[in-house]
Amino acid sequence: MPTLPIGDAELYYREAGKGAPLLLIHGTGAHADVFEAAVPALAERHRVIVYDRRGYSRSSSRAAPIKGYLKRQADDAADLLQGLGAVPATVVGWSMGGVIALCLALERPELISRLVLCEPPLHATKHMPLGNLGTFLKAMLLSAIGRKRAAAATFFRMSLQLPDGRNAFDLIDEPTREGVLKNADTLLHELKTGTGESLTPERVRELRCPASVIVGGDTHALFVDATERLSKLLPHAPVRRVPGAGHLMPLTHAAEFARLALEA
């Protein structure tokens, strides 16, 4: 497994394709493999880089401290791009990876050529729908009493509800589900760090690089609301929608995800 030392961590990464660099950043609880089905299409035109974030799956090191957590994640991405000689890069962030990508673009704009944000839950902790607050608190309680896998599953099912009553977490295959549940410790730690509240509206409006936003037609209201808030802050960033897709778009609608990322 190729790894790159980043400070006190060893980040697992892999590459595919040639051309202008494109970095994919995964969301809370996931890992690089969530993009596996989308990579071949992206690699036809780009040097695609995927990695496991600090504390997740094949990357070593414990999760970053809560204080400064978001900046540490953005710094990791910056160090990875520089260490691989892959700048400037198009950066595609999915879910919490989108918040990290946004932070990276604001902190290190010289490293970024374009930004693609797929359902980033920016400021979602502060604006959580009342219908989900009880479930979120249940996940935190389960974590507090040591039932971390159950807490992680509760969070995933809250985030992956579909309009028809099904839950995308129950629809993914067992190896994928088990892979993300193994990240329960880091996932629960990350939930305590918020959803980019340190990126104030005034700060977000400072973004200058070309950006676009992707959202699924069947995704949870939490992500739809976050997308609408972000769209108001970045009126120059077009919003592209994928009918029928929920929050697991890179897994369930990989071709559309890749197409829209390339169009951006």
ChimeraX attribute file (.defattr): number of C-alpha atoms within 10 A of each C-alpha:
attribute: neighborCount
match mode: 1-to-1
recipient: residues
	/A:1	7
	/A:2	11
	/A:3	17
	/A:4	16
	/A:5	15
	/A:6	17
	/A:7	11
	/A:8	10
	/A:9	19
	/A:10	19
	/A:11	25
	/A:12	23
	/A:13	18
	/A:14	13
	/A:15	17
	/A:16	17
	/A:17	18
	/A:18	14
	/A:19	12
	/A:20	16
	/A:21	25
	/A:22	31
	/A:23	25
	/A:24	23
	/A:25	28
	/A:26	26
	/A:27	23
	/A:28	21
	/A:29	25
	/A:30	27
	/A:31	23
	/A:32	21
	/A:33	17
	/A:34	23
	/A:35	22
	/A:36	12
	/A:37	17
	/A:38	21
	/A:39	24
	/A:40	16
	/A:41	17
	/A:42	21
	/A:43	20
	/A:44	13
	/A:45	15
	/A:46	22
	/A:47	19
	/A:48	26
	/A:49	24
	/A:50	22
	/A:51	27
	/A:52	24
	/A:53	30
	/A:54	24
	/A:55	22
	/A:56	26
	/A:57	20
	/A:58	19
	/A:59	21
	/A:60	18
	/A:61	16
	/A:62	13
	/A:63	19
	/A:64	19
	/A:65	12
	/A:66	14
	/A:67	9
	/A:68	11
	/A:69	18
	/A:70	26
	/A:71	17
	/A:72	19
	/A:73	21
	/A:74	24
	/A:75	19
	/A:76	21
	/A:77	24
	/A:78	21
	/A:79	16
	/A:80	23
	/A:81	20
	/A:82	13
	/A:83	13
	/A:84	11
	/A:85	11
	/A:86	20
	/A:87	19
	/A:88	17
	/A:89	22
	/A:90	26
	/A:91	30
	/A:92	25
	/A:93	24
	/A:94	28
	/A:95	23
	/A:96	27
	/A:97	26
	/A:98	27
	/A:99	28
	/A:100	32
	/A:101	31
	/A:102	27
	/A:103	24
	/A:104	25
	/A:105	25
	/A:106	20
	/A:107	15
	/A:108	13
	/A:109	16
	/A:110	13
	/A:111	18
	/A:112	24
	/A:113	18
	/A:114	19
	/A:115	27
	/A:116	26
	/A:117	29
	/A:118	31
	/A:119	31
	/A:120	31
	/A:121	28
	/A:122	27
	/A:123	21
	/A:124	19
	/A:125	18
	/A:126	11
	/A:127	13
	/A:128	17
	/A:129	13
	/A:130	8
	/A:131	9
	/A:132	15
	/A:133	14
	/A:134	11
	/A:135	17
	/A:136	19
	/A:137	14
	/A:138	16
	/A:139	23
	/A:140	21
	/A:141	14
	/A:142	16
	/A:143	19
	/A:144	12
	/A:145	9
	/A:146	11
	/A:147	14
	/A:148	22
	/A:149	21
	/A:150	16
	/A:151	26
	/A:152	25
	/A:153	18
	/A:154	19
	/A:155	22
	/A:156	22
	/A:157	16
	/A:158	20
	/A:159	23
	/A:160	19
	/A:161	20
	/A:162	20
	/A:163	14
	/A:164	7
	/A:165	7
	/A:166	12
	/A:167	17
	/A:168	18
	/A:169	20
	/A:170	14
	/A:171	10
	/A:172	14
	/A:173	9
	/A:174	10
	/A:175	9
	/A:176	14
	/A:177	16
	/A:178	12
	/A:179	15
	/A:180	21
	/A:181	20
	/A:182	17
	/A:183	20
	/A:184	23
	/A:185	19
	/A:186	20
	/A:187	24
	/A:188	21
	/A:189	17
	/A:190	21
	/A:191	17
	/A:192	12
	/A:193	17
	/A:194	19
	/A:195	21
	/A:196	23
	/A:197	15
	/A:198	14
	/A:199	17
	/A:200	11
	/A:201	15
	/A:202	9
	/A:203	12
	/A:204	17
	/A:205	15
	/A:206	12
	/A:207	18
	/A:208	13
	/A:209	15
	/A:210	15
	/A:211	23
	/A:212	23
	/A:213	26
	/A:214	22
	/A:215	24
	/A:216	22
	/A:217	16
	/A:218	20
	/A:219	24
	/A:220	18
	/A:221	16
	/A:222	20
	/A:223	23
	/A:224	19
	/A:225	19
	/A:226	18
	/A:227	23
	/A:228	14
	/A:229	16
	/A:230	23
	/A:231	16
	/A:232	12
	/A:233	17
	/A:234	19
	/A:235	12
	/A:236	12
	/A:237	19
	/A:238	14
	/A:239	17
	/A:240	17
	/A:241	17
	/A:242	17
	/A:243	13
	/A:244	14
	/A:245	21
	/A:246	26
	/A:247	26
	/A:248	20
	/A:249	25
	/A:250	23
	/A:251	18
	/A:252	19
	/A:253	19
	/A:254	20
	/A:255	18
	/A:256	17
	/A:257	26
	/A:258	21
	/A:259	13
	/A:260	18
	/A:261	23
	/A:262	15
	/A:263	8
	/A:264	19
